[in-house]
């Protein structure tokens, strides 16, 4: 296994800085301090924003090939540091090593896609002579960088979700300041180390700053920043939007995603995908499967299959390649979800398997049925290894049940019926409908985001680049 350093710097205006070692980051399985890094003071954050403002014009003037070269340099270096990145993720997030390697692969994909999109920033020519008064006039427009951006990244995919902000910003030409999650800052700091190798980036092009609440308001409220992109919990995200002022805000928030298993589904295939979607990285995904709606004709059979498969999942040290269920991010989060499970059972739910809590943050993969509609486990985002089974007789009723949630990120539908597929696409109030797979499925070039309480805007490189840019029109009179 690779080794981690004892301390890591933050990155201020493209350069490493070690003003302190105030942030202790633990190995999530053992609870021991794995390394320390610096915390940015309000003065450092202010300096970073000033640097981003200063870098805005030279960043906007970078040639497309120069931005592509930066992104492809990152791709090359991430490949060289693959094992280090995966191990760091396994330690700081408690993500099983095989899943950590999968996230590094996605990190590389995301930067590669951005490298391709960096040379595809197209505009459009428009005729304006739609009436006599506009004879001889024409128009063309292009997209230009919006300016300095503020990014706040979450703990659960600390590599790839940071990449979904950093890579499109470079591709479109926006300088940025980023606050990585304090529980998992190392992946973003390694990205900063790689970006610091790119001399073509103007000073101030990027700052990556772990920060406490003291001064962190600058990431949201400072008017010099022209966009806020936040990924995290709905409670925090909507509060940040209310304080963001005039700047546009992109929010990638939570969910309690549902999957529908119709009577004609391939149950063996659905079983593998649903168990993965519900319990991958201990369910700590905003598109993790939380509600499983199963047609009455196959309910009992499929329930038994799910219970048996769930019981077989191996829990333990995430550095062990046999481990599928690792620790949750903290003891507090595990205790919270354990309380929701107990509350549901006390309210009449049936515990089919799991529910146990050990080592403080090792929560067993849990299946419930007959959960009361008002239970927290049913309505709020579990963000842990919990799935709830529900029975339906009519496909329309199943779609209504999916829509009953206040969230709307993605939904999965297992069906072989083409008409039901289109019906789901038309009727479900979600950002994405996935047919014959779980809502947890994402490819890094597709538009990704939610509606309702799940957020605003879309990620996916090309779509994020649109949020990080503005249309600038040119009108030409030829008379």
C-alpha positions in Angstrom: 0.0 0.0 0.0 1.2 3.6 -0.6 2.0 5.7 2.4 0.5 9.1 3.2 2.6 12.1 4.4 2.1 13.4 7.9 1.1 16.9 6.7 -0.2 18.5 3.6 -0.4 22.1 2.5 -3.3 24.1 1.2 -3.1 25.7 -2.3 -3.3 29.5 -2.4 -3.1 31.2 -5.8 -1.6 28.2 -7.5 1.1 27.6 -4.8 1.4 25.3 -1.7 1.2 27.1 1.6 1.5 25.7 5.1 0.3 28.4 7.5 -0.6 25.7 10.1 -1.5 22.1 10.6 -4.8 22.7 12.4 -7.0 20.2 10.5 -6.6 16.6 11.7 -8.1 14.1 9.3 -8.9 10.6 10.6 -8.8 7.2 9.0 -12.5 6.5 9.1 -12.2 2.8 9.9 -9.8 3.1 12.9 -10.6 6.6 14.0 -6.9 7.4 14.3 -5.4 10.6 12.8 -4.1 9.8 9.4 -2.6 13.1 8.5 -2.9 16.8 9.2 -3.4 19.7 6.8 -3.7 23.5 7.0 -6.9 25.4 7.6 -7.4 28.6 5.7 -8.0 31.8 7.8 -10.4 34.5 6.6 -7.4 36.5 5.5 -6.2 33.6 3.3 -9.6 33.1 1.8 -9.8 36.8 1.0 -6.4 36.7 -0.6 -7.5 33.7 -2.7 -10.6 35.5 -4.0 -8.5 38.6 -4.8 -6.2 36.3 -6.7 -9.0 34.8 -8.7 -10.3 38.2 -9.6 -6.9 39.2 -10.9 -6.6 35.9 -12.9 -10.0 36.2 -14.5 -8.9 38.1 -17.6 -5.8 36.1 -18.4 -7.7 32.8 -17.7 -10.4 34.0 -20.2 -7.6 34.6 -22.8 -6.1 31.2 -22.6 -6.2 29.4 -25.9 -8.4 26.4 -26.1 -5.4 24.1 -26.7 -3.7 25.5 -23.6 -6.7 24.7 -21.4 -6.8 21.2 -23.0 -3.1 20.7 -22.3 -3.7 21.5 -18.6 -6.5 19.0 -18.4 -4.7 16.3 -20.2 -1.6 16.9 -18.0 -3.9 16.2 -15.1 -5.1 13.0 -16.8 -1.6 11.8 -17.2 -0.5 12.6 -13.7 -3.6 11.1 -12.1 -2.9 7.8 -14.0 0.7 7.9 -12.6 -0.6 8.5 -9.1 -3.6 6.1 -9.4 -2.6 3.9 -6.4 -1.8 6.9 -4.2 -5.2 8.6 -5.0 -7.1 5.4 -4.4 -5.4 4.7 -1.1 -5.9 8.3 0.2 -9.6 8.0 -0.6 -9.9 4.6 1.1 -8.3 6.1 4.3 -9.9 9.5 4.5 -13.4 8.5 3.4 -13.5 4.8 4.5 -14.4 3.8 1.0 -13.6 0.2 0.1 -10.4 0.0 -1.9 -12.0 -1.4 -5.0 -14.6 1.4 -5.0 -11.9 3.9 -4.3 -10.1 2.7 -7.5 -13.4 3.1 -9.4 -13.6 6.7 -8.3 -10.1 7.4 -9.4 -11.0 6.0 -12.8 -14.0 8.4 -12.9 -11.7 11.3 -11.9 -9.6 10.5 -14.9 -12.6 10.2 -17.1 -14.0 13.6 -15.9 -10.8 15.5 -16.7 -10.4 13.7 -20.0 -14.0 14.7 -21.0 -13.2 18.3 -20.0 -10.1 18.2 -22.1 -12.2 17.2 -25.1 -14.8 19.9 -24.3 -12.2 22.6 -23.9 -11.9 22.9 -27.7 -15.7 22.7 -28.3 -16.9 26.0 -27.0 -19.2 26.9 -29.8 -21.5 29.8 -30.5 -24.2 30.5 -33.2 -25.0 32.9 -36.0 -28.6 34.2 -36.1 -30.4 36.2 -38.7 -32.1 39.3 -37.3 -33.9 40.4 -40.4 -37.2 39.0 -39.2 -39.0 42.3 -40.2 -38.3 45.4 -42.3 -36.8 47.4 -39.5 -34.0 44.8 -39.1 -33.1 44.5 -42.8 -29.3 44.2 -43.1 -28.7 43.2 -39.4 -27.3 39.9 -38.3 -26.2 38.5 -34.9 -23.8 36.0 -33.6 -23.2 35.0 -30.0 -20.5 33.1 -28.1 -20.1 31.9 -24.5 -17.6 33.6 -22.3 -16.3 32.7 -18.8 -18.5 34.0 -16.0 -15.5 34.9 -13.9 -14.2 33.8 -10.5 -16.2 30.8 -9.2 -16.7 29.4 -5.7 -16.9 25.7 -5.2 -17.9 23.7 -2.1 -17.4 20.0 -2.4 -18.8 17.1 -0.3 -17.2 14.2 1.6 -18.7 11.2 -0.1 -17.1 11.5 -3.6 -14.2 13.8 -2.7 -12.3 13.2 -5.9 -14.9 13.0 -8.6 -17.4 15.6 -7.3 -14.5 18.0 -6.9 -13.5 17.2 -10.4 -16.9 18.0 -11.7 -16.3 21.6 -10.6 -12.6 22.0 -11.2 -12.4 20.4 -14.7 -15.2 22.4 -16.4 -13.9 25.6 -14.8 -10.5 25.1 -16.4 -12.2 24.0 -19.7 -14.2 27.2 -20.0 -11.6 29.5 -18.5 -12.8 30.4 -15.0 -10.5 30.9 -12.0 -11.9 29.3 -8.8 -11.6 29.0 -5.1 -12.6 25.6 -3.6 -13.5 24.5 -0.1 -13.2 20.7 0.1 -15.0 18.8 2.9 -13.0 18.9 6.1 -13.5 15.2 6.6 -12.0 14.3 3.2 -9.7 17.1 1.9 -6.8 15.1 0.6 -8.1 14.2 -2.9 -8.7 17.9 -3.8 -5.3 18.9 -2.4 -3.6 16.3 -4.6 -5.4 17.8 -7.5 -4.0 21.1 -6.4 -0.5 19.7 -6.4 -1.0 18.5 -9.9 -2.4 21.8 -11.2 0.5 23.6 -9.6 2.7 21.9 -12.1 1.0 23.8 -14.9 2.9 27.0 -15.5 0.4 28.2 -18.2 -2.2 28.8 -15.6 -2.0 32.5 -14.5 -1.4 33.2 -10.8 -4.7 33.1 -9.0 -6.2 30.6 -11.4 -7.0 28.2 -8.5 -7.0 28.0 -4.7 -7.9 24.9 -2.7 -8.6 25.8 0.9 -9.8 23.5 3.7 -11.6 25.9 6.0 -13.5 26.0 9.2 -16.7 28.0 9.6 -14.6 31.0 10.6 -14.3 32.9 7.4 -16.0 30.2 5.2 -18.9 32.6 4.6 -16.7 34.4 2.1 -17.1 31.4 -0.2 -20.8 32.2 -0.4 -21.3 35.9 0.3 -18.3 37.6 -1.3 -19.6 39.7 -4.3 -16.3 39.3 -6.2 -17.3 35.7 -6.8 -19.6 35.3 -9.8 -20.9 31.8 -9.3 -21.4 29.4 -6.3 -21.5 25.7 -7.0 -22.3 23.6 -3.9 -22.7 19.9 -3.5 -24.0 18.7 -0.1 -27.0 18.5 2.1 -30.3 20.3 1.2 -30.4 22.1 4.5 -27.0 23.7 4.0 -27.4 24.2 0.2 -30.7 26.2 0.4 -29.3 28.3 3.2 -26.3 29.1 1.2 -28.4 30.1 -1.8 -30.4 32.5 0.4 -27.1 34.2 1.4 -25.4 34.2 -2.0 -26.6 37.5 -3.2 -26.8 38.2 -6.9 -24.5 35.5 -8.1 -26.0 32.4 -9.9 -26.1 29.3 -7.7 -25.8 25.6 -8.7 -27.0 23.2 -6.1 -26.4 19.4 -6.2 -28.3 18.3 -3.1 -29.9 15.2 -1.6 -32.4 12.6 -2.5 -34.2 9.4 -1.3 -34.1 7.7 -4.7 -36.6 5.1 -5.7 -36.3 2.1 -8.0 -39.3 0.4 -9.5 -39.2 -3.4 -10.3 -42.0 -4.3 -12.6 -43.4 -7.8 -13.0 -41.5 -8.4 -16.2 -38.1 -7.4 -14.9 -35.1 -9.7 -15.0 -35.0 -10.3 -11.3 -31.5 -11.7 -11.1 -30.1 -8.6 -12.9 -32.2 -6.3 -10.8 -31.0 -8.0 -7.7 -27.3 -7.3 -8.4 -27.9 -3.7 -9.4 -30.2 -2.8 -6.5 -27.9 -4.3 -3.8 -25.1 -2.3 -5.4 -27.2 0.9 -5.6 -28.4 0.6 -2.0 -25.2 -0.4 -0.3 -22.3 0.8 -2.4 -19.9 2.8 -0.2 -22.3 2.2 2.7 -25.2 4.0 1.0 -23.5 7.4 1.3 -24.6 8.6 -2.1 -27.3 11.2 -2.9 -28.6 8.8 -5.6 -28.3 5.7 -3.5 -31.3 3.4 -3.7 -33.5 4.1 -0.6 -37.0 3.0 -1.8 -37.5 -0.2 -3.7 -41.0 -0.5 -5.2 -41.7 -4.1 -6.3 -44.7 -5.4 -8.2 -47.0 -7.6 -6.1 -46.6 -10.6 -8.5 -42.9 -10.9 -7.8 -42.7 -9.2 -4.4 -42.3 -12.1 -2.1 -39.8 -13.9 -4.3 -37.7 -10.8 -4.9 -37.8 -9.8 -1.2 -36.3 -13.2 -0.3 -33.6 -12.7 -2.9 -32.8 -9.2 -1.6 -32.6 -10.4 2.0 -30.3 -13.3 1.1 -28.0 -11.2 -1.0 -27.8 -8.4 1.6 -26.9 -10.8 4.3 -24.0 -12.1 2.2 -22.3 -8.6 1.9 -18.9 -8.5 3.6 -18.3 -5.7 6.1 -15.0 -4.6 7.5 -11.8 -2.8 6.9 -12.1 -0.9 3.6 -8.4 -1.6 2.8 -9.4 -5.3 2.5 -10.4 -6.2 -1.1 -13.1 -8.5 0.2 -14.9 -5.7 2.0 -18.1 -4.3 0.4 -19.6 -2.4 3.4 -17.1 -0.1 5.0 -17.6 2.5 7.8 -19.9 5.5 7.5 -18.1 8.8 7.5 -18.6 9.4 11.3 -20.0 7.9 14.4 -22.6 10.7 14.6 -24.0 9.9 11.1 -24.2 6.2 11.9 -25.9 6.8 15.2 -28.4 9.1 13.4 -29.4 6.5 10.9 -29.5 3.8 13.5 -32.0 5.9 15.3 -34.1 6.3 12.2 -34.2 2.5 11.7 -35.1 1.9 15.4 -37.8 4.6 15.1 -39.3 2.9 12.0 -39.4 -0.5 13.7 -41.0 1.0 16.8 -43.6 2.4 14.4 -44.5 -1.0 13.0 -41.9 -1.6 10.3 -40.5 -5.1 9.8 -36.7 -5.4 10.1 -35.8 -7.9 7.4 -32.0 -7.9 7.9 -29.3 -5.7 9.4 -29.9 -2.8 11.8 -26.9 -3.4 14.0 -24.2 -0.9 14.8 -20.7 -1.7 15.9 -17.3 0.1 16.2 -19.1 3.4 16.4 -19.6 3.9 12.6 -20.1 0.4 11.2 -23.8 0.1 10.4 -25.0 -3.1 8.9 -26.7 -3.2 5.5 -30.4 -2.9 6.4 -33.7 -3.8 4.7 -37.1 -2.7 6.1 -40.6 -3.2 4.9 -44.0 -1.9 6.1 -42.5 1.4 7.0 -45.0 4.1 8.0 -45.4 6.9 5.5 -44.4 9.5 8.1 -41.2 7.9 9.2 -37.9 9.7 8.7 -36.5 6.6 7.1 -39.2 6.9 4.4 -39.2 10.6 3.8 -35.8 12.0 4.5 -32.4 11.2 2.9 -30.9 8.2 4.7 -27.4 8.7 3.3 -26.4 5.3 4.7 -26.9 1.5 4.2 -30.7 1.4 4.4 -33.3 0.4 1.8 -37.1 0.2 2.2 -39.2 -2.4 0.3 -42.7 -1.5 -0.8 -45.3 -3.4 -2.8 -47.4 -2.1 -5.8 -50.1 -3.5 -8.0 -50.4 -0.8 -10.7 -47.5 0.8 -12.5 -49.2 4.2 -12.4 -49.4 4.0 -8.7 -45.7 3.2 -8.5 -44.9 6.3 -10.4 -47.1 8.3 -8.1 -45.2 6.9 -5.1 -41.9 7.8 -6.6 -43.2 11.4 -7.1 -44.5 11.6 -3.5 -41.0 12.4 -2.3 -40.0 16.0 -1.8 -36.7 15.1 -3.6 -36.2 14.5 -7.3 -32.7 13.6 -8.3 -32.9 10.3 -10.3 -35.2 7.2 -10.4 -34.6 3.7 -11.8 -37.2 1.6 -13.6 -36.8 -2.1 -14.3 -39.2 -2.9 -17.1 -39.2 -4.4 -20.6 -42.3 -2.4 -21.6 -41.4 0.5 -24.0 -44.6 2.4 -23.3 -43.9 2.3 -19.5 -40.4 3.5 -20.1 -41.7 6.6 -21.9 -44.5 7.1 -19.4 -41.9 7.1 -16.6 -39.8 9.6 -18.5 -42.8 11.9 -19.0 -44.3 11.7 -15.5 -41.5 11.3 -13.0 -40.5 14.6 -11.4 -36.8 13.9 -11.3 -33.6 15.1 -13.1 -33.0 11.7 -14.6 -34.8 8.4 -15.3 -32.6 5.3 -15.6 -34.2 2.3 -17.4 -33.2 -1.2 -16.3 -30.7 0.1 -13.8 -30.6 1.8 -10.5 -30.9 5.6 -10.0 -27.3 5.4 -8.6 -26.0 5.1 -12.2 -24.1 8.1 -13.6 -21.7 8.6 -16.5 -19.6 11.7 -16.2 -20.5 13.4 -19.5 -24.3 13.2 -19.0 -26.5 16.0 -17.6 -26.8 15.3 -13.9 -28.9 17.2 -11.3 -32.2 17.3 -9.6 -35.5 19.2 -9.1 -37.6 20.0 -6.1 -35.5 19.7 -2.9 -32.7 18.0 -4.8 -31.2 21.2 -6.3 -30.8 23.6 -9.2 -28.7 23.4 -12.4 -26.9 20.5 -14.0 -23.4 19.0 -13.8 -21.8 16.9 -16.5 -18.9 18.7 -18.1 -20.6 20.4 -21.0 -23.6 21.4 -18.9 -21.4 22.7 -16.0 -19.5 24.8 -18.6 -22.7 26.5 -19.6 -23.4 27.4 -15.9 -19.8 28.8 -15.7 -20.3 31.0 -18.8 -22.5 33.8 -20.1 -23.8 34.5 -23.6 -22.2 37.5 -25.2 -24.0 38.7 -28.3 -22.7 40.7 -31.3 -25.0 42.6 -33.6 -23.7 43.7 -37.0 -25.4 46.2 -39.3 -24.4 45.8 -42.9 -26.3 48.7 -44.5 
